[in-house]
Amino acid sequence: MLKARRLGALLAALVLGPGGVAAQAPWRSITIDERLAAAAGLTVGDRAVLATGAGAPGDSVIVAGITRRGADPSEIARSEFRVRLHLDHLQALTGVGDRVGRFAVATAPAAASVDSAAARINALAFGFRAYRAADVAIETSATFRVVNRFHRAIGVITIVASAIFLLCITLLKVDERRRDVGALRLLGISRGTIVRAVVLEAALISVVGSLMGAALGYGASALVNWHYQGVYSTPLRFAIVTPGIVAFATLLSLTLGVVAGLLAAQRLVRQPPLELVGR
Amino acid sequence: MMLRLAITGLLRRRTRTALTTAGVAVAAAMLLDMVMLGSGMRESFRGFLEQQDYQLRMSPRGTMPFDTEATVGGAAALVARVMADPDVEAVAPVLGGKLFVTRGDSVVAAFALGVDPALQADYVLVEGRDIAAPNETVWNGAMLEAAGRAVGDTVRAAAGYDPQLRRYTGARELVIVGRGRFVMLSGGELAAALPLATAQGMQADRADRISVALVRLRAGASADSVASRLELAEPRMSAISTEAALRFVDERLGYFRQLALILASVSLAVGFLLVTTLVTVSVNERIGEIAVLRAIGVAKWRVVAQVLVEGVALSLVGATLGLGLGLITARWLNGILAAFPGLPAAFDFFLFEPSAAFRSLGLLVLCGILAGLWPAWRAASLPIAKTLREEAVA
């Protein structure tokens, strides 16, 4: 059996005007979002008139609280102001009667399955459709899923560019030491030792570079979050550097570094030592 | 001669040159993509708006067209008042709503537009004919497919559903007379157009109401001044010019422009670093050669020019390859962003504008020149005798 806590929600477009109309008792309370508070210059305790349209008769209300947007991706690009009022108040104000736009249903902790609960509600209430919160979240975060795929694609291009860059730099660095390598080979140092030394150096550079990159990434993500949280007035975090991401980046960089070092070193040790020293 | 020497110098280390060129090509491709992304969204949206050939859009005060379900009443009088403005040539009223059609046991819901067929700019007819009678409708391909109908069919459609009475409201028999491409709707969105009076009549609370009025101005009229005038005359409405709508799009999709700017800067920096590194190493390797050239009387500027030509050649070849690569990756990225919700199906995030593309690639080549400048000057300024002695000892 479903033990449900029902939350009705009705959405409507309202107009907020300055207070000061004839006294009414008791004054109903509303909450407004901080963007509206800033734009209309309202603070907690202020009075205002709520109406369904410009010039329409409205209700005098008192601002009981100022809300901040939740971390909801679907809200990110929406610029409307938000006013929250009691359900019966909105129903009376808009004249829609005993109607709601949607219900939020909390299932009992022991409920076997949200799916079966949704199926029972759908069978019970003709004309409604129950969705799992997870499905609604997926639907409303479609924008972010597209952006996420776009970021991944950009990431692939960046990895290709980094790989070429790293290979190029390693090749140049190894080439710069042609004479040193030639001299070492003439002194009897084996090809394998030289290859291992070059690969080790490339690996060390990759790891140190990755750690510096991770630090830079932490700084950049903090900057990105600070900027976009301000732009969109949301606590949503836009960039997160997780240990998994750092580990992936380090491993990728290490692999690229080792491969680049190996290729460059192999190329070098194949040449005769005298040619390497310029004779 | 100078070019030949530069090419010979680059070909001496083929792998290195190939890798640097590839690196510059990827950087150029990314730069091109980001330039296309930066301007593409705005210009693509401008194209959609201008294609409609209406310079102003009037929507309920404080809302953007179809951004909310808000409507305004007294539509006929409102349209007449707007038409009375001397700078207004035509007004196309539009009412947005829902259209429900049954298919077997299921219901197909579509976005419905009540339009004046003679003035509408919301769809382009691709099959059949346009609406000519009150009971006629034009659907898009997605709607025809979802409802399992074809042009010529007669359907029973409703404008609403009353869950308390458990019945559809405002049901009408409609004849599908055409298939249209709805220019401002996203790819899979189901859509239907029907005469404005029919759409208004299908729901009791929509009588004489509209969601948007498209306003066409006479030639030479200023959109901003007419918009201000109309807003003053119609306090219930916001009049939005194409530029204002573009500013709104900029605000909504500003993230992509900022990302484009950051990545374009990073691409330029990467290209610059690559060319600088290669030219510096290449010059360091040839210090002896350069000293000999200077010793036999080759002027300093010729040495500098030759090194610069190497940097420019690398950048030019890389930029040319990057142009092709950039167009391919732009297509790929555009395919990913095509799924962006709420945007027209034909919306292009990446728009190729030759002037912008060549300007950005020119900037990359300029970076190549700057990248070679310092190592070239340093090499040409080395003391000849000392360098020759050191090179001989080495």
Interface residues (C-beta under 8 A of the other chain):
Chain A: A13 G53 A54 A77 S79 E80 F126 G127 F128 A142 T143 V146 V147 R149 F150 A153 I154 I157 V160 A161 I164 F165 L167 C168 I169 L171 L172 D175 E176 R179 Y228 V231 R267
Chain B: R13 T15 R16 L19 T20 A22 G23 V26 A27 A29 M30 P60 R61 T63 T68 E69 A70 Y161 D162 P163 Q164 R166 P235 R236 E251 R252 G254 Y255 L263 V270 L273 L274 T277 L278 V281 N284 E285 T329 W332 L333 I336 L337 A339 F340 P341 A394
